[in-house]
């Protein structure tokens, strides 16, 4: 199990380094084969925190701080809300439906409609929503990706800034799940092994990213976003037993 998850973490980190998304969702899916459901989101959060941190470092010159700082102010509030929801566990599966519909709209909206370009305060609102989603269902990549479908950002800026935002939400998971009595120390070797492998994966992924042209990057980005939307829709239908 340990070796399999370390390899999965390496490969999915390469995917995220190249495309800026999908790696976290793929890793989350792989972890369901090896870990109990209550351990997946806390462990996934630490591993992805390291993965996104390394990606931010390798692309540190490309982080758009004007998109990051407002997001940073909103994310903690999302986790405060999530804390009370998790204490009285409720159905969070409707988040899958809402996010998948948002993705489909962003991908297939008429071309005459303008791109989604959030204002500063709107990035803070997105931070709240992403913080809430991250705590409840794990990966925030597909949600955030919708707001990076913009022609004014380079591929490096998309990957770097999105990684910085996801780093924030994954970091905030640690105190949240500690307050809910999750024992990270019981999984320490798994966490260290997976986290270290993501650093190598990010390095390799960023190397590949720099060789990919903008047109191909956008094709990859949109294709993976579409697949993520289908997966979320499937998860929703699975939960409601359709």
C-alpha positions in Angstrom: 0.0 0.0 0.0 2.7 2.5 1.0 4.7 2.1 -2.3 1.5 2.2 -4.4 0.4 5.5 -2.9 3.9 7.0 -3.1 4.0 6.2 -6.8 0.4 7.6 -7.2 1.5 10.8 -5.5 4.5 11.1 -7.8 2.5 10.6 -11.0 -0.4 12.8 -10.1 2.0 15.6 -9.0 3.5 15.5 -12.5 0.1 15.9 -14.0 -0.6 18.9 -11.8 2.8 20.4 -12.7 2.0 20.1 -16.4 -1.7 21.1 -16.4 -2.2 23.0 -13.1 -5.0 20.6 -12.1 -6.4 17.1 -12.0 -3.5 15.7 -10.0 -5.3 16.3 -6.7 -8.5 14.7 -7.9 -6.7 11.7 -9.3 -4.8 11.2 -6.1 -8.0 11.5 -4.1 -9.6 8.8 -6.2 -6.6 6.5 -5.9 -6.5 6.9 -2.1 -10.1 5.5 -1.9 -8.7 2.1 -2.8 -6.3 2.0 0.1 -7.6 4.1 3.0 -10.7 4.5 5.0 -12.9 7.4 4.1 -12.3 9.4 7.3 -8.5 9.4 6.7 -8.5 10.3 3.1 -9.2 14.1 3.2 -6.8 14.9 6.1 -3.9 12.9 4.6 -4.6 14.2 1.1 -4.5 17.7 2.4 -1.0 17.5 3.9 0.4 15.7 0.8 -1.2 18.3 -1.6 0.0 21.1 0.6 3.6 20.0 0.0 2.9 19.3 -3.7 1.5 22.8 -4.2 4.2 24.4 -2.1 6.9 22.9 -4.4 5.0 23.9 -7.5 4.8 27.5 -6.1 8.5 27.5 -5.5 9.5 26.2 -8.9 7.2 28.9 -10.5 7.6 31.6 -7.9 8.3 34.3 -10.4 4.9 33.7 -12.0 2.5 33.9 -9.0 -0.1 36.6 -9.5 -0.3 38.1 -6.0 -3.2 40.4 -7.0 -5.3 37.2 -7.5 -3.9 35.5 -4.4 -4.2 38.0 -1.5 -8.0 38.6 -1.7 -8.4 34.8 -1.9 -6.3 34.4 1.2 -8.6 36.6 3.2 -11.7 34.5 2.3 -10.4 31.0 2.7 -10.2 30.8 6.5 -13.9 31.8 6.9 -14.8 28.9 4.7 -13.0 26.5 7.1 -14.8 28.1 10.1 -18.1 27.3 8.4 -16.9 23.8 7.5 -16.0 23.1 11.1 -19.6 23.5 12.3 -20.9 21.5 9.3 -18.5 18.6 10.0 -19.4 18.5 13.7 -23.0 17.8 12.7 -22.1 15.9 9.5 -24.5 16.8 6.8 -24.9 15.9 3.1 -22.2 17.6 1.1 -22.8 15.7 -2.1 -24.8 18.6 -3.6 -21.4 20.4 -3.9 -20.5 17.9 -6.5 -23.5 18.8 -8.6 -23.1 22.6 -8.3 -19.4 22.5 -9.2 -19.9 20.2 -12.1 -22.6 22.5 -13.5 -20.4 25.5 -13.0 -17.6 23.8 -14.9 -19.9 22.8 -17.8 -21.2 26.4 -18.1 -17.7 27.9 -18.1 -16.5 25.4 -20.8 -19.5 25.6 -23.1 -21.0 29.0 -22.6 -21.6 31.0 -25.9 -18.4 32.7 -27.1 -20.2 36.1 -27.2 -20.4 36.0 -23.4 -17.3 37.5 -21.7 -14.7 35.5 -19.8 -15.2 35.2 -16.0 -12.8 37.8 -14.6 -13.4 38.2 -10.8 -12.9 41.5 -9.1 -10.8 41.7 -6.0 -13.6 41.2 -3.5 -15.0 38.3 -5.6 -11.7 36.4 -5.2 -12.3 36.7 -1.4 -15.8 35.2 -1.8 -14.3 32.4 -3.9 -11.8 31.8 -1.1 -14.7 31.2 1.3 -16.4 28.8 -1.1 -13.2 27.0 -1.8 -12.3 26.7 1.9 -15.7 25.2 2.6 -15.5 22.8 -0.3 -11.9 21.7 0.5 -12.8 20.7 4.0 -16.0 18.8 2.9 -14.9 16.9 -0.2 -11.2 17.4 -0.5 -10.0 18.8 -3.9 -10.6 22.4 -4.9 -8.8 22.2 -8.2 -11.8 21.9 -10.5 -13.7 24.8 -8.8 -10.7 27.2 -9.0 -9.9 26.2 -12.5 -13.1 27.7 -13.8 -11.9 31.1 -12.9 -8.6 30.7 -14.6 -10.1 30.1 -18.1 -8.8 33.5 -19.1 -6.7 34.6 -22.1 -4.8 37.3 -20.1 -2.9 34.7 -18.0 0.1 32.7 -19.2 0.2 29.0 -18.5 2.9 29.5 -15.9 0.7 32.2 -14.1 -2.2 29.8 -14.1 -0.3 26.9 -12.6 1.6 29.0 -10.1 -1.3 31.2 -8.8 -3.7 28.3 -8.6 -1.1 26.3 -6.7 -0.7 29.2 -4.3 -4.4 29.3 -3.6 -4.7 25.6 -3.2 -1.7 25.6 -0.8 -3.7 27.9 1.4 -6.8 25.7 1.6 -4.7 22.5 2.2 -2.7 24.2 4.9 -5.9 25.3 6.7 -7.1 21.7 6.7 -4.5 20.7 9.3 -5.8 22.7 12.3 -9.3 21.9 11.2 -8.8 18.1 11.4 -6.6 18.4 14.5 -9.5 20.1 16.2 -11.7 17.2 15.1 -9.2 14.8 16.7 -7.7 13.3 13.6 -4.4 11.6 14.5 -1.9 12.5 11.8 0.9 10.8 13.7 -0.7 7.4 13.0 0.0 7.9 9.3 3.3 9.7 9.5 5.4 7.4 7.3 2.8 7.4 4.6 2.4 11.2 4.7 6.2 11.7 4.5 6.7 9.2 1.7 3.9 10.7 -0.4 4.8 14.3 0.3 8.5 13.8 -0.7 7.4 12.1 -4.0 5.2 15.1 -4.9 8.3 17.4 -4.7 10.0 15.3 -7.4 6.7 15.1 -9.4 6.3 18.9 -9.3 9.9 19.4 -10.5 9.3 17.1 -13.5 5.9 18.5 -14.2 7.1 22.1 -14.3 10.0 21.1 -16.6 7.4 19.6 -19.0 5.1 22.6 -18.6 7.8 25.0 -19.9 8.0 22.9 -23.1 4.3 23.0 -23.8 3.0 25.8 -25.9 0.0 28.0 -24.8 -2.5 26.5 -27.2 -1.7 22.9 -26.2 -1.8 23.9 -22.5 -5.3 25.3 -22.9 -6.5 22.2 -24.7 -5.1 20.0 -21.9 -6.4 22.3 -19.2 -9.9 22.3 -20.6 -10.0 18.6 -21.3 -9.0 17.7 -17.8 -11.5 20.2 -16.4 -14.2 18.5 -18.5 -13.2 15.1 -17.2 -13.2 16.4 -13.6 -16.8 17.7 -14.1 -17.9 14.3 -15.4 -16.4 12.7 -12.4 -18.1 15.1 -10.0 -21.5 14.6 -11.7 -21.0 10.8 -11.5 -20.1 11.1 -7.8 -23.3 13.0 -7.2 -25.5 10.5 -9.1 -23.8 7.7 -7.2 -24.5 9.2 -3.8 -28.2 9.7 -4.6 -28.4 6.2 -6.1 -29.5 7.1 -9.6 
